[in-house]
Each structure stands twice: as structure tokens, then as C-alpha cells.
Amino acid sequence: MHRQLLAVLLSIIITSCHSLTNPSSVIPISPGAWQTSEYLPLLNNKSVALVVNQTSTINNTHLVDSLRALGVNIKVILAPEHGFRGDADAGEKIDNSIDKATGLPIISLYGSHKKPTAEDLMEVDIVVFDIQDVGVRFYTYISTMHYIMEACAENNKPLIILDRPNPNGHFVAGPVLDLEYQSFVGMHAIPIVYGLTLGELALMINEEGWLTSEKCNLTIIKNKNYSHHDKYELPIKPSPNLPNVRSIELYPSLCLFEPTVMSIGRGTTYPFQVIGYPDSTYGAFSFTPQSLQGMSKYPKHEDQTCYGIDLRHSNNNFSFSIAFLVDYYTKFGGGESFFTSPSFFDKLSGSANLRKQIIAGNSVLEIEKSWSKELADYNSMRSKYLLYNDFK
């Protein structure tokens, strides 16, 4: 009883005094993790696994520390890409370890071991997932969530998702994934920008039968004072190369440059905010990628001066666009050699269609029009799983 009362008091203090300020709303947004009174009773006398990283906080305190202070029995931490502390480079292999601060075992879910095993969950009664997403199909936290859902379903473990706002949740855009191109950077038949929170997406995955197992026993702890009208600014960077609002806005569009000859600023302190190539005819702005520990150890065009454009200080509010891609493909002079890894580009875009359309010289408008029916079908499906007021 004392612990439950403490939890309720903590929840009231957090949600009333320390809610995050949303620039588009006078009412502060309160993420799901902050609604402790709603999920602590579900953790009473349970052994708990946490799927968390550096974004998993209640105000300025990590969820692990908050729950331990409230007497929750945490058995293990399951860590996604970039690791528990969020400081590993993109694609970097992360080994299992022990967290020095808490002594808790950490099981890495990035590398060959992307899905928890029965052994990983053997001593666990319930799993809690709390990770900040950015609403983009190839951002791998949603693939980790999918595998967590499957593992929970297969091993009869309930799953609680502590929902968080989506900073790109105010629109839907881009081609829908063809499942023939399914991979860890695209597991679901959804657009590049899918306009759902992780809680909403989990409901879609569950109810549309996208798990290889039976449905997951799923509980969503909702955000308070949030809607898809809101443009939400993250208080903590979700991964090393998304350091600010502008990078998160541009990420859906600029990530498509990764398997091309162009640099998008990896190896600088402003990744996903610039575009360049080692040729002075590409633009007046210049930057030089360098090896940066914890951000990009081996950046494209390392130690070469790249020329192009700087998008950091633009007055535009960016949404998804392939205009940059088409423009720099034309500057390069066309040809298939622009794509340094065609197969990876196809996985990111969701099929071979976009690459073939660009090579064929289709205009931006022609390409975008080719997505219209699939986007309409997706939006119809999406409407069934909305937990928050939608954008118009």
C-alpha cells in the first residue's frame, strides 16, 4: 500500500510539475512512462525486463532508476541499436554486458541476436518497452519492438508499451514497403513516414496479423495531452546522429542518400542537416567528414572536403521529399553508379521502384503520384489504430 501511494504521488508530481513543453500547444505533453500510477500496479510482485535506452526517462531520471527506487524487481535490460546508453555508432555490433551503474545484465538486441530467446525471458514475468521513436520506417527501434512482441507472444509474457509522442507524427508520406524487400530496416507494409506513435503501430502489428506468432498480450500506456496535430521536440537525442529537431525533420528524406555517393554530414556535428560531395561544383557550402567516436567512426568521404548545401538554418518546416535526391542525382550526371548499394537503397525506399524511376528520369511529381493509391489504402488502415486526435 505504501509503495502504491508513493507511486501515485510521484505520478502526480511528475505530470503536474515537470511535463514537457510542446511548442504548438499550451498544454504540456506527458509521455506514457510518466503515468506511473497506471502501470506500477501491473508490475507489483513481478520480475521485469525493460527494453530501454537513453531516451527512457521520467523527467530527468532514467526509467531504470525510477522503477528501482519504487521497488520494482528489474531482472534484465534489453538494449536496441546504439545500446542502453545510446552511444554506439550506427550499425555497430554491441555485446551483452553488465551495467556498471546498476549491476543489471544487459542483453543486446542488435547484431545477430535481434529477438529475445526463451532463455532471455526465462526469469521474467512481464516486459516493459519504453523507447523514443522518430516515426520513420527504417529507424530500427520499430523492428526491435516487433521482435519483442513476437518473443512475448511465443513465451506467454505480457508486454507493456509506454508510449511516447512521435516528432514526425503529424503527416504520412513516402512509398509503402513491398514485403519482398522486408529487412530489419523495413519490416512492415507502411510508408517511410507512417504517422503513428509506437503504441499505435504496435496495435496495428498485433491486429493486422503481422507477427509470426499469435497476438501479443499488449497494454499501451498512453501519452497525455498529445495529438497528431502537435509537432513535438525531443528532450533527448534518440540516437547519436539525430542531435536536434532539424536532423529529425530531415532524416526521412536524407537517409535515402546513405547508399549513394553523397554525404549527409556523418562525420560532422550536424549529420542529416547537410548534403555534399567532393566536387566544388555541387554547392558553395563545404564540410569535411572526420572520424567521430560515438557518432561515425568511418564516415563516407572521410577527410575530404565536400561541397553542397547547408539546411541547418533554413526557414522551411521540412516534411518528406525526394526532391533533394532527384536534384543531386541530376547534378551527378545520372547513371546507376550514383547508387553505391542499390540493394540497400531498395530496402530503405521499400522496393526497386524509386531507384528505377529516378534512373528513368521521372519527375518528382510523377514519382509521388505513383504512391497515391497505396498511401490511401494505408491511411484507411491507419485510422483504425489511432489513440490520439489526428491531423487534418
VONU-345126 format. One record per residue: x, y, z of N, C-alpha, C in turn. Coordinates in steps of 0.1 Angstrom, whole numbers, plus 5000, padded with zeros to 4 digits. Each point is the difference from the previous one (the first is absolute). Layout:
<atoms>
XYZXYZXYZ;...
</atoms>
This chain:
<atoms>
500849885000499250125000500950135000;501049995009500950125000500750034987;500449894993500750024987499050054990;498749955000499050054990499850155002;499950045013499750145003501250084996;501249965002501250074995500050014985;499549904993500050004986499050104995;498850015006499050094996500550155002;500650025012500550135003501150044990;500949914997501050024990499450044986;499049924996499450034987499350145000;499450045011499350135001501050114999;501149985007501150105000500650024986;500349884994500650014987499150064990;498849954999499150044989499550155002;500050055012499550135002501150115000;501249965004501150105001501149994990;500249884994501149994991499749954986;498850024996499749954986500750084990;500349934989500850064989499150114993;500750114996499350104993499949974986;498850014994499849984986499850144993;500950044991500050134994498750034993;499249904996498850034992498849995009;500149995013498949985009500350075014;498950065006500250065013499949895011;499549884997499949905010501249914998;500849985011501249914999499749864997;500849944992499949854997500749925011;499349895003500549915011500249864994;501249954997500149874994499549895009;499849884993499549895007500849965013;501350004999500849965011499750085013;499550124998499850095011498749965008;499249924994498749965006500249885009;500950025010500449885008498849945008;499050075004498949955007499249904991;500150014987499349914991500749864998;501350005001500749874997500749945012;500350085010500649935012499249895006;498750015001499349885005500249884992;500250014986500349894992501349935002;500950075007501449955003500249955014;498950025008500149965014500449855001;501049965008500449865002500349934987;500550074990500449944987501550024998;500549904993501450024995499950064986;500750114998499850094988501250014991;499849994987501050034990499750144994;501050084999499850144994500750004987;499350054989500650034987500150155000;501250055002500250145003501350054994;500250134998501250064997500150145007;500950094995500250135006498750095000;499149974992498850084999498949965010;500249895007499049955009500150075013;499450115001500150085012498650055005;500050025013498850075006500650145005;499650104993500750135002501549994997;500950025010501449994998500649875006;499149915004500549875006499749884991;501049924999499849884991499049915006;499249944991498949915005500649895009;501249944996500549905009500250055014;500550125002500250055013498750035007;499050064993498750035005499349875006;500049904991499349875004500849935012;501350004999500749945011499750075014;499950144999499750075012498649975005;499249964991498649975004499849855004;501249935000499949865004499749904990;500050044987499749904989501249914998;499749874999501149904999500449994985;501050074996500550004986501049884999;499849914991500949894999501050024989;499650074989500950014989499650124991;501050054993499850114991500349944986;499150034991500149964986500350134992;501150004993500550134994499949994984;499550114994499850004985501350054993;499950034987501250074993500450125008;501350025000500750125007500249975015;499449895005500349965014499150065010;500249955013499250055011500250155003;501350054998500350145003499950084987;499749944988499850074988501250064994;501249955003501350064995500749914990;499449904995500749914990499750054986;500950004991499950044986498949924993;499450064990499049934992500649874994;499349895002500549874994501149945009;500450065010501149945009499549885008;500749894999499749885008500150035015;499049965007500050035015499949865007;500949985009500149875008499150015012;499649895005499449995014501050055010;499550065011500850065010499350015013;500750065010499450045012500050155002;498950065003500050145002500750045013;501050084998500950045012499350075011;499050084996499350085010499049925008;499449904995499049935007500349855003;501049954992500349865001499049914993;499150054992499049924993500649954987;499749874997500449954987499450074988;500750024990499550064987500249904989;498949974994500049914988499850094987;501049994992499950084987499049944990;499250084994499049964990500450064987;501350024998500550054987501249924996;500049954987501049914995499249874996;500649895003499449874996498849975009;500050065012499049965011499050125001;499150004990499050115000498749985007;499849875003498749965007500449935013;499350035011500349935012499649854999;500949925006499749865000499249965013;499649885000499349955012500950005012;501249984998501050015011500150145005;500050104991500150145004498850045009;498949944998498850045007499649905011;500849905002499749895009499650055014;500750095006499850055013499150125001;499450034989499250134999498549965000;499250095007498649985000499350094990;500650124997499450104992501150094994;499750064988501050084993499450144998;500950105002499650144999500950064989;499350064990500750064988499850155001;501150085001500050145001501250064992;499850034987501050064992499450114991;500750114999499550114991500349974986;498950014992500149974985499950144993;500349994987499950134992499049984988;499349895000498949994990500449974986;501249934998500549984987500349854998;499549944989500049854999501449945001;501050064996501349945000500850035013;499450065010500650035013499749875008;501149935004499949865003499349975014;499750105008499349975012498649934998;499450034989498749944998500249854996;501149964994500349864997500349935013;500750075009500249945014498749985007;499150094999498749995007499349884994;500049984987499449894993500549865006;501349995001500649885005499749985015;499950105007499649995014498649955001;499150054992498649965000499949854997;500849964990500049854996500549925011;501150045007500649925010499049995012;499350115003499150005011498849914997;499550004988498949924996500449855001;501249974995500549864999500349945014;500350095010500449955013499050045011;498850044995498950035009500350115011;500750114995500450115009499250124996;499250065009499350134997501150114997;499550094991500950114996499350135003;500750095006499550145003500850094991;499450084992500750104992499650145006;501050075005499950135005500150104988;498950054995500050074988500750145001;500650054989500650135000499550074987;500050135000499550084988501049974989;499550024988500749984987500450144995;501250034999500450144995499750014985;499849894993499650014986498649944998;499250015011498649945000498950084994;500450124994499050094996499749994984;500649894994499749984986500449864996;499549954989500449874994500550034986;501149934996500650034987500949884996;500350004987501049914994499449874995;500849924993499549874995499849905011;499049914998499749895009500949884997;500549945010500949894999499449884993;500649954989499749874994500749895009;499249905005500549915009501149914994;500150004987501249934994501350065004;500050125004501250085004500150015016;499349925007499950005014501449985006;500450075010501349995007499950075013;501150005008500050075013499850154999;500350064988499750144998498650024993;499249905000498750014994499249875001;499249985011499449875002498550004997;499450124998498650014999499650084987;498849964996499450074988499450135003;500950105004499750135004500850104992;499650134999500850104993501350035008;500950074993501250055007499750085012;499050094999499550085011498649955003;499849935011498849935002499050065010;500350115006499050085008499349935011;500849925007499449935012501150015012;499549995012500949985011500349855000;501049975008500449855002498849925005;499250065009498949935006499049974989;499750104992499049984989500649904989;501250014997500649904991500049865006;500249995013500049865006498649944998;499050095002498649954998499849954986;500550084990499949964986500649874998;501349985004500749884999499249885005;499550025012499349895007498749964993;499250114997498749974994500049964985;501050054993500149964986500649874997;500449935011500649874999501449994994;500850115003501350014994501149925009;499649955011500949925008500049854994;501149945002500149864995499349915010;499850055012499349935011498650045002;499449955010498750065004500150145005;498950065003500050145005500850015013;500650125001500750035013499050055010;500249975013499150055011500650145003;499350104994500550144999499250105008;500850085008499450115007500750134995;499350104996500550134996499750105011;501150065006499850125009500250124991;498950074999499950114990500750135005;500450084991500450145003498850085004;500250105008498950095004500350144993;498950064996500050134993500850014987;499949884993500749994987499049974989;500350064988499249974988500950004988;499649944989500850014988500150134994;499250105005500250144995501350055005;500549955012501150065006501349974994;500950104999501449984996500850005013;500649885002500649985013501550005000;500750085008501450015001500649905010;500949924996500549905010501050065010;499949965013500950065010501349935000;500149884994501349925000500149954985;501250014995500249954986499849855000;499249954990499749865000501149904996;501050064993501149924995501150094998;501349964999501150094999500050104988;499449954989500150094988498650074997;499250015010498850085000500050105012;500950104999500250085012499050115003;499150034990499150125002498849994992;499150105001498750004993500249994985;501050084995500150014985500549864995;500949945006500449864996498949914999;499150005010498949915001499050034989;499850134997499150044989500549954986;501450014998500649974987500349854999;500049935011500549865000499249914989;498650015000499349924990500550024986;500350124996500450034986501549974998;500850045009501550004998500649865003;499349915007500549875002500149924987;499250044990500049934987501350024993;500850105004501350034994501149905006;499749935010501049925006500749904990;499249934992500649904990500350074987;500450135000500350074988501450065002;500550074990501350075000500050125009;498850055004500050135007500149975015;500650115007500150005014498850085006;499549965011499050085007500550045014;501350025001500650065011500449905011;499949874998500649915010501550045001;500650005012501350045002500250155002;498850075002500050145005499150005012;499950125006499150025012498650044995;499749994987498750044995499549894990;500049875003499649904991498550024997;499649954988498650014995499550154999;501050094998499650144998500750074989;500949924993500750054989500149894989;500350044988500249914989501250054992;500949914997501250044992500749884994;501050044991500849914992501350074998;501149924999501450064998500250064986;499250104997500150074987499450145002;500850104997499650145003498850054992;499749934989498850044992498749975007;500049925011498849955006499350115009;500750105003499450105009501150095007;499650115005500950105006500449965015;499149925006500349965014500949885000;501050005010500949895000500149945015;500349875001500349945013500949884997;500749965011501049894998499649895010;499549894996499749895009501349945007;499949985013501149945007499549895010;500949915003499649905009499750065014;498749975005499650055013499549885008;500749985011499649895009498650025005;499249895000498750015005499050064990;500450044989499150064989500249934987;501350014995500349944987501549974999;500449885002501449965001500650004986;499249964990500649994986499050074990;499950135001499050074992500450004985;499050014992500250014985500850124997;501049994991500850124996500850055011;500549925009500750045012501350084996;500150125006501150094998500050064986;498950004993499950064987499050125001;500350114994499150115001498949984990;498850005006498749984992499350144998;499450014988499350134997498649974997;499150095005498649984998499150105006;499149965008499050095007500049985015;499750115007499850005014498650025003;499349915007498550015002499850045015;501050025008499850025014499250135003;500250104992499450135004498950044990;499549914993498950034990498750035008;499250094995498750035006498949904997;500349904992499049904996499749915012;498749965001499749885008500049884991;501049915001500149904991499149885003;499449954989499349875000500849914990;499549884998500749914991500050054986;501249994993500150044986501149924994;499849964987501049944992500750114991;499650125001500550114991501550015002;500649995012501450015002500749884992;499449895002500649884994500150014984;498850044995500050014985500950114995;500150115008500850114996501549965000;500549935010501449975001500349884990;499049924997500249894990500350074987;499350114997500150074987501450075000;500450075012501350065001501149904997;499949885005501049904998500149954986;499050034992500049964986499349874997;499249965010499149884998500949875000;499349904996500749875000499949925012;500149874999499849915011501250015011;501150064996501150015009499750105012;499050084998499650095011499749925013;499449884997499649915011501149905004;500750035011501149915003499649875006;498849985004499449885004498549994996;499849974988498649994995499149925009;500449885005499249925008499650065013;500950075006499750075013499150124997;500250074989499150114997498649954999;499849884993498749944998499449965013;500849955009499449975013499650135008;500750104999499650135006498850054994;499950014987498950064993498749915000;500349875002498949905001499749924988;500750024989500049924988501050064990;500149934988500950054990499450124992;498850035002499250094992500650145000;500350055012500550145001501350024992;500949915002501350004994499950004985;499149914995499849994985499350124995;499150065007499350124996501050124999;500950015009501050115000500949984988;500549874998500949984988499350024987;498749975000499250024987499750154998;500350095009499850144998498650055003;499249925008498750045004500150135009;499050084999500050135008499649965015;500350105009499649985014498549985001;499250084992498549995001499649864994;500649964990499649874994500349885010;501150015007500449905009499050005012;499850125005499150015012498549954997;499650034987498749964996499949855000;501149934997499949854999499849945014;500150075011499849955013498650025005;499250074993498750065005499049895005;499949894992499049905003500449925013;501349975000500549925012499950095012;500350134999499950095012498550015004;499150014991498650015003499549875008;500549884995499649885007500649995013;501350055002500650005013499350095009;499650124996499450105009498649945005;499349934991498849935004500249905012;501149924998500349915011500550075012;500850104998500650085012498950055009;498950054994498950065007499449915011;500249874998499449915010500849995013;501250055000500949975011500450135007;499450114997500450135006499550015014;500950045009499750025014499850145004;500450094990500150145003499350084988;499650125003499350084990501050014988;499449994988500850004988500250134993;501150024992500250124992499050004989;499850114995499050024989500750004986;
</atoms>
